[in-house]
Amino acid sequence: MKILKDILYRVSVDAVFGATDIAVSAIQFDSRKVEKDNVFVAQKGVLSDGHQFIGKAINLGATVVICEAVPSEKITGITYVQVQDSDVALAIMASNFFDNPSKRLELVGVTGTNGKTTVATLLYQLFKKAGYKVGLLSTVKILVDETEYKATHTTPNSVAINEYLDKMIEEGVGYCFMEVSSHGIHQKRTEGLTFAGGIFTNLSHDHLDYHETFAEYRDVKKIFFDSLPKSAFALVNLDDKNGNFMLQNSAAKHKSYALKTLADFKAKILEKRLSGTLLTINNVEVWTKLIGEFNAYNLLAIVGTAELLGLEKLEVLRIISELESVSGRFQYVVSDDGVTAIVDYAHTPDALKNVLETINDIRTGNETVITVVGCGGDRDKTKRPKMAHIASQLSNQAIFTSDNPRSENPQVIIEEMEAGVSAENYRKTLSILDRRQAIKTACKFAQKDDIILIAGKGHENYQEINGERFHFDDLEEVVACFNQLKKQ
């Protein structure tokens, strides 16, 4: 139990009706989950307004209501707190409720279009190998040292974030690496958190179904860096034109990494293979199992962060060579016939381009590259023709298929993709609605030494169709295809 006035510390309060010296048992923003002596925070959401459920929350046991508009009829014994912004209030109250756990460990946020999961997860791996207890809040999974929890959002809600951070404190965790999405920033989920550092990976076309313009998407990302304290570091990719923009007005210590421009952390790729990459990082030669230029950027972000957090430089570079690829990020399997299949989460035009360019860099030129790709439903439609154009331009054969159609007609999604294919590439494309059949077809087409890329879903083990999730794992499917073809 916590005292209400204590968890209201630093919240912008316009008015209070009722007592603030009362004990509360939990904070809820979903009226369906309210129990006795809970605080209910009424938020104005995208689909519904929590103010409509204040009565329901009180009936279920809420004794405190946090809201932007106080009901005209107030119930005796209930405390109403009017705030300027319920989203911000929820985040700050959640931090206070759990005794501000982000101040009691080193919390580093990773933001950008691509690379967030890889950077956060590899930082977790690196610090574990260096002997520390570590936490991870990512798209793929949540880890409290070695205890795993299922992830539902790239950036969890503010109550969940603080609850996980509190668990980390209890387990003696000293460092936590967290993906910070544009949705999470825009919805104020990271308000009230104290970050030791922030990392900017890159910015490209994504989430324009949520953000009205690319400029708005970029500016939301910048809010994260603007809010970093002087004691924190801001580590940005200078090869991305938005890197310097993120540093403007940030009070944090400005640090940078790059492959192509002068930076605090610099790398040069010496050799690329399917088994890994040889590169120099700040003039020290390193071999890594990670593949491609995009992973060279990810490694620079990891090395920079580790050094800024106080790890010894040569120890960091030694551990880099031991790091394994992240689930669904350039994961590959080779059939008995010598066909390589790569599963990657690439679901934006820039990510797909990076992966295909990496494959084309590694190949000798005699192999056929077959790409299986789709686009998600109920998401940014403008990237669909771009994804198809890139797949058909950089592959010998492109197979368009379903991703997570959600509530949309998958055939319509594919037709919108096909609109981006140029006339000279159209003969290289094929559309197969069923994703399993599309993967099987790619496997049947492939000959010895050929390369299959299955893009878009990566670590996801489901397909979402009309509100239901059905088990589907790209890696499982391609392994099953290889095994079936071996028996024939």
Secondary structure, DSSP 8 states (H G I E B T S, - for coil): -EEHHHHTTT--EEEEES-SS-EE-EEESSGGG--TTEEEE--B-SS-BGGGGHHHHHHTT--EEEESS--SS--TT-EEEEES-HHHHHHHHHHHHTT-GGGGSEEEEEESSSSHHHHHHHHHHHHHHTT--EEEE-SSEEEETTEEEE--SSS--HHHHHHHHHHHHHTT--EEEEE--HHHHHTTTTTT---SEEEE----S--TTTSSSHHHHHHHHHHHHHT--TTSEEEEETTSTTHHHHHTT--SEEEEEESSS--SEEEEEEEEETTEEEEEETTEEEEES--SHHHHHHHHHHHHHHHHTT--HHHHHHHHTT----TTSSEEEE-TTS-EEEEE---SHHHHHHHHHHHHHHS-SSS-EEEEE---TTS-GGGHHHHHHHHHHH-SEEEE--S--BTS-HHHHHHHHHTT--GGGGGGEEE-SSHHHHHHHHHHH--TT-EEEEES-TT--EEEETTEEEE--HHHHHHHHHHHHHH-
